[in-house]
Amino acid sequence: MEPNWSVVLIVIGASISLIVFLIWRNQKDKKALMEKLIDEDELSVPKTHETEDDT
């Protein structure tokens, strides 16, 4: 029994497309998460004004 090469190629193409999409989406979500964490960190940390009284 020989494999149906058109079906094999379609499955391989769909698998590669899915992997590329998942990697792309993960990078996009990672960037959005990092921006959100940075924004939250800036809001939660009170800004202190450092003075140079030590000189």
N, CA, C and O atoms as a printed pandas DataFrame, in Angstrom:
     atom_number atom_name residue_name chain_id  residue_number  x_coord  y_coord  z_coord
0              1         N          MET        A               1    0.843   -1.178    0.000
1              2        CA          MET        A               1    0.000    0.000    0.000
2              3         C          MET        A               1    0.891    1.246    0.000
3              4         O          MET        A               1    1.690    1.448    0.914
4              5         N          GLU        A               2    0.746    2.060   -1.015
5              6        CA          GLU        A               2    1.551    3.272   -1.125
6              7         C          GLU        A               2    0.831    4.442   -0.468
7              8         O          GLU        A               2   -0.396    4.535   -0.500
8              9         N          PRO        A               3    1.616    5.328    0.125
9             10        CA          PRO        A               3    0.981    6.498    0.727
10            11         C          PRO        A               3    0.486    7.462   -0.344
11            12         O          PRO        A               3    1.077    7.580   -1.418
12            13         N          ASN        A               4   -0.587    8.133   -0.037
13            14        CA          ASN        A               4   -1.126    9.145   -0.932
14            15         C          ASN        A               4   -0.338   10.431   -0.681
15            16         O          ASN        A               4   -0.558   11.111    0.322
16            17         N          TRP        A               5    0.582   10.763   -1.593
17            18        CA          TRP        A               5    1.522   11.853   -1.371
18            19         C          TRP        A               5    0.846   13.210   -1.275
19            20         O          TRP        A               5    1.343   14.089   -0.570
20            21         N          SER        A               6   -0.251   13.403   -1.951
21            22        CA          SER        A               6   -0.934   14.694   -1.865
22            23         C          SER        A               6   -1.490   14.910   -0.454
23            24         O          SER        A               6   -1.439   16.025    0.063
24            25         N          VAL        A               7   -2.013   13.866    0.164
25            26        CA          VAL        A               7   -2.529   13.970    1.521
26            27         C          VAL        A               7   -1.376   14.193    2.501
27            28         O          VAL        A               7   -1.491   14.998    3.425
28            29         N          VAL        A               8   -0.270   13.482    2.300
29            30        CA          VAL        A               8    0.894   13.631    3.168
30            31         C          VAL        A               8    1.421   15.060    3.083
31            32         O          VAL        A               8    1.734   15.656    4.114
32            33         N          LEU        A               9    1.527   15.627    1.873
33            34        CA          LEU        A               9    2.018   16.988    1.704
34            35         C          LEU        A               9    1.079   18.010    2.333
35            36         O          LEU        A               9    1.538   18.990    2.920
36            37         N          ILE        A              10   -0.216   17.797    2.217
37            38        CA          ILE        A              10   -1.192   18.704    2.823
38            39         C          ILE        A              10   -1.071   18.670    4.348
39            40         O          ILE        A              10   -1.106   19.716    4.995
40            41         N          VAL        A              11   -0.931   17.490    4.917
41            42        CA          VAL        A              11   -0.800   17.363    6.372
42            43         C          VAL        A              11    0.499   18.007    6.851
43            44         O          VAL        A              11    0.502   18.701    7.868
44            45         N          ILE        A              12    1.597   17.788    6.136
45            46        CA          ILE        A              12    2.877   18.392    6.513
46            47         C          ILE        A              12    2.798   19.917    6.392
47            48         O          ILE        A              12    3.280   20.633    7.270
48            49         N          GLY        A              13    2.201   20.408    5.325
49            50        CA          GLY        A              13    2.045   21.857    5.139
50            51         C          GLY        A              13    1.191   22.477    6.225
51            52         O          GLY        A              13    1.518   23.544    6.744
52            53         N          ALA        A              14    0.091   21.811    6.574
53            54        CA          ALA        A              14   -0.776   22.324    7.637
54            55         C          ALA        A              14   -0.057   22.305    8.983
55            56         O          ALA        A              14   -0.221   23.221    9.788
56            57         N          SER        A              15    0.736   21.268    9.230
57            58        CA          SER        A              15    1.481   21.173   10.489
58            59         C          SER        A              15    2.517   22.288   10.606
59            60         O          SER        A              15    2.645   22.914   11.658
60            61         N          ILE        A              16    3.250   22.531    9.532
61            62        CA          ILE        A              16    4.249   23.601    9.543
62            63         C          ILE        A              16    3.571   24.956    9.705
63            64         O          ILE        A              16    4.061   25.813   10.441
64            65         N          SER        A              17    2.453   25.153    9.024
65            66        CA          SER        A              17    1.714   26.407    9.157
66            67         C          SER        A              17    1.232   26.618   10.580
67            68         O          SER        A              17    1.296   27.735   11.095
68            69         N          LEU        A              18    0.754   25.572   11.217
69            70        CA          LEU        A              18    0.291   25.670   12.603
70            71         C          LEU        A              18    1.443   26.009   13.540
71            72         O          LEU        A              18    1.287   26.850   14.426
72            73         N          ILE        A              19    2.576   25.379   13.364
73            74        CA          ILE        A              19    3.734   25.649   14.212
74            75         C          ILE        A              19    4.194   27.098   14.057
75            76         O          ILE        A              19    4.482   27.770   15.047
76            77         N          VAL        A              20    4.263   27.578   12.816
77            78        CA          VAL        A              20    4.671   28.970   12.570
78            79         C          VAL        A              20    3.672   29.930   13.204
79            80         O          VAL        A              20    4.069   30.915   13.826
80            81         N          PHE        A              21    2.387   29.653   13.052
81            82        CA          PHE        A              21    1.355   30.516   13.643
82            83         C          PHE        A              21    1.472   30.548   15.160
83            84         O          PHE        A              21    1.366   31.617   15.762
84            85         N          LEU        A              22    1.688   29.400   15.786
85            86        CA          LEU        A              22    1.787   29.352   17.242
86            87         C          LEU        A              22    3.018   30.100   17.747
87            88         O          LEU        A              22    2.949   30.781   18.770
88            89         N          ILE        A              23    4.128   29.982   17.051
89            90        CA          ILE        A              23    5.329   30.718   17.443
90            91         C          ILE        A              23    5.100   32.217   17.298
91            92         O          ILE        A              23    5.475   32.989   18.182
92            93         N          TRP        A              24    4.488   32.638   16.191
93            94        CA          TRP        A              24    4.205   34.053   15.960
94            95         C          TRP        A              24    3.269   34.599   17.029
95            96         O          TRP        A              24    3.494   35.687   17.559
96            97         N          ARG        A              25    2.231   33.856   17.343
97            98        CA          ARG        A              25    1.252   34.295   18.339
98            99         C          ARG        A              25    1.885   34.367   19.732
99           100         O          ARG        A              25    1.585   35.280   20.502
100          101         N          ASN        A              26    2.752   33.418   20.056
101          102        CA          ASN        A              26    3.429   33.402   21.341
102          103         C          ASN        A              26    4.313   34.639   21.489
103          104         O          ASN        A              26    4.333   35.257   22.554
104          105         N          GLN        A              27    5.036   35.003   20.443
105          106        CA          GLN        A              27    5.892   36.186   20.501
106          107         C          GLN        A              27    5.054   37.454   20.677
107          108         O          GLN        A              27    5.435   38.357   21.422
108          109         N          LYS        A              28    3.925   37.515   19.994
109          110        CA          LYS        A              28    3.037   38.666   20.106
110          111         C          LYS        A              28    2.478   38.772   21.527
111          112         O          LYS        A              28    2.454   39.859   22.105
112          113         N          ASP        A              29    2.032   37.656   22.084
113          114        CA          ASP        A              29    1.503   37.652   23.449
114          115         C          ASP        A              29    2.584   37.983   24.467
115          116         O          ASP        A              29    2.317   38.667   25.455
116          117         N          LYS        A              30    3.796   37.507   24.236
117          118        CA          LYS        A              30    4.906   37.789   25.137
118          119         C          LYS        A              30    5.202   39.282   25.166
119          120         O          LYS        A              30    5.427   39.855   26.233
120          121         N          LYS        A              31    5.201   39.902   24.012
121          122        CA          LYS        A              31    5.452   41.344   23.933
122          123         C          LYS        A              31    4.358   42.119   24.663
123          124         O          LYS        A              31    4.656   43.047   25.416
124          125         N          ALA        A              32    3.101   41.749   24.447
125          126        CA          ALA        A              32    1.991   42.424   25.108
126          127         C          ALA        A              32    2.064   42.247   26.621
127          128         O          ALA        A              32    1.787   43.185   27.369
128          129         N          LEU        A              33    2.433   41.056   27.076
129          130        CA          LEU        A              33    2.547   40.800   28.509
130          131         C          LEU        A              33    3.668   41.628   29.123
131          132         O          LEU        A              33    3.500   42.195   30.202
132          133         N          MET        A              34    4.798   41.701   28.449
133          134        CA          MET        A              34    5.917   42.488   28.969
134          135         C          MET        A              34    5.543   43.963   29.069
135          136         O          MET        A              34    5.887   44.617   30.054
136          137         N          GLU        A              35    4.853   44.491   28.078
137          138        CA          GLU        A              35    4.421   45.889   28.123
138          139         C          GLU        A              35    3.446   46.115   29.276
139          140         O          GLU        A              35    3.520   47.134   29.963
140          141         N          LYS        A              36    2.537   45.168   29.488
141          142        CA          LYS        A              36    1.567   45.292   30.574
142          143         C          LYS        A              36    2.270   45.254   31.931
143          144         O          LYS        A              36    1.943   46.038   32.822
144          145         N          LEU        A              37    3.227   44.354   32.089
145          146        CA          LEU        A              37    3.945   44.257   33.353
146          147         C          LEU        A              37    4.774   45.505   33.622
147          148         O          LEU        A              37    4.866   45.952   34.765
148          149         N          ILE        A              38    5.371   46.065   32.596
149          150        CA          ILE        A              38    6.149   47.292   32.761
150          151         C          ILE        A              38    5.230   48.442   33.151
151          152         O          ILE        A              38    5.572   49.234   34.029
152          153         N          ASP        A              39    4.071   48.545   32.513
153          154        CA          ASP        A              39    3.120   49.607   32.850
154          155         C          ASP        A              39    2.625   49.467   34.284
155          156         O          ASP        A              39    2.536   50.458   35.008
156          157         N          GLU        A              40    2.304   48.244   34.699
157          158        CA          GLU        A              40    1.842   48.029   36.071
158          159         C          GLU        A              40    2.939   48.333   37.073
159          160         O          GLU        A              40    2.666   48.871   38.146
160          161         N          ASP        A              41    4.166   47.997   36.740
161          162        CA          ASP        A              41    5.284   48.264   37.633
162          163         C          ASP        A              41    5.491   49.764   37.798
163          164         O          ASP        A              41    5.786   50.224   38.901
164          165         N          GLU        A              42    5.344   50.528   36.733
165          166        CA          GLU        A              42    5.503   51.973   36.816
166          167         C          GLU        A              42    4.396   52.597   37.645
167          168         O          GLU        A              42    4.625   53.603   38.316
168          169         N          LEU        A              43    3.211   52.028   37.615
169          170        CA          LEU        A              43    2.100   52.574   38.388
170          171         C          LEU        A              43    2.203   52.213   39.865
171          172         O          LEU        A              43    1.793   53.000   40.718
172          173         N          SER        A              44    2.739   51.043   40.181
173          174        CA          SER        A              44    2.745   50.590   41.561
174          175         C          SER        A              44    3.943   51.110   42.354
175          176         O          SER        A              44    3.882   51.174   43.581
176          177         N          VAL        A              45    5.011   51.476   41.687
177          178        CA          VAL        A              45    6.203   51.950   42.387
178          179         C          VAL        A              45    6.119   53.458   42.516
179          180         O          VAL        A              45    6.064   54.167   41.511
180          181         N          PRO        A              46    6.109   53.955   43.745
181          182        CA          PRO        A              46    6.050   55.412   43.903
182          183         C          PRO        A              46    7.362   56.031   43.438
183          184         O          PRO        A              46    8.446   55.502   43.686
184          185         N          LYS        A              47    7.236   57.138   42.775
185          186        CA          LYS        A              47    8.420   57.832   42.282
186          187         C          LYS        A              47    9.054   58.591   43.437
187          188         O          LYS        A              47    8.381   59.355   44.130
188          189         N          THR        A              48   10.325   58.384   43.639
189          190        CA          THR        A              48   11.041   59.100   44.683
190          191         C          THR        A              48   11.998   60.076   44.023
191          192         O          THR        A              48   12.615   59.785   42.999
192          193         N          HIS        A              49   12.097   61.210   44.627
193          194        CA          HIS        A              49   13.019   62.223   44.117
194          195         C          HIS        A              49   14.290   62.155   44.945
195          196         O          HIS        A              49   14.297   62.466   46.136
196          197         N          GLU        A              50   15.335   61.753   44.305
197          198        CA          GLU        A              50   16.597   61.632   45.008
198          199         C          GLU        A              50   17.287   62.991   45.004
199          200         O          GLU        A              50   17.330   63.684   43.988
200          201         N          THR        A              51   17.810   63.342   46.137
201          202        CA          THR        A              51   18.536   64.604   46.229
202          203         C          THR        A              51   19.988   64.307   46.496
203          204         O          THR        A              51   20.328   63.219   46.961
204          205         N          GLU        A              52   20.824   65.232   46.216
205          206        CA          GLU        A              52   22.249   65.052   46.410
206          207         C          GLU        A              52   22.673   65.766   47.686
207          208         O          GLU        A              52   23.445   66.723   47.629
208          209         N          ASP        A              53   22.184   65.318   48.830
209          210        CA          ASP        A              53   22.542   65.915   50.107
210          211         C          ASP        A              53   23.820   65.299   50.676
211          212         O          ASP        A              53   24.345   65.782   51.679
212          213         N          ASP        A              54   24.315   64.252   50.054
213          214        CA          ASP        A              54   25.474   63.553   50.585
214          215         C          ASP        A              54   26.784   64.276   50.292
215          216         O          ASP        A              54   27.813   63.934   50.875
216          217         N          THR        A              55   26.770   65.253   49.416
217          218        CA          THR        A              55   28.040   65.918   49.060
218          219         C          THR        A              55   28.453   66.992   50.003
219          220         O          THR        A              55   29.495   67.617   49.809
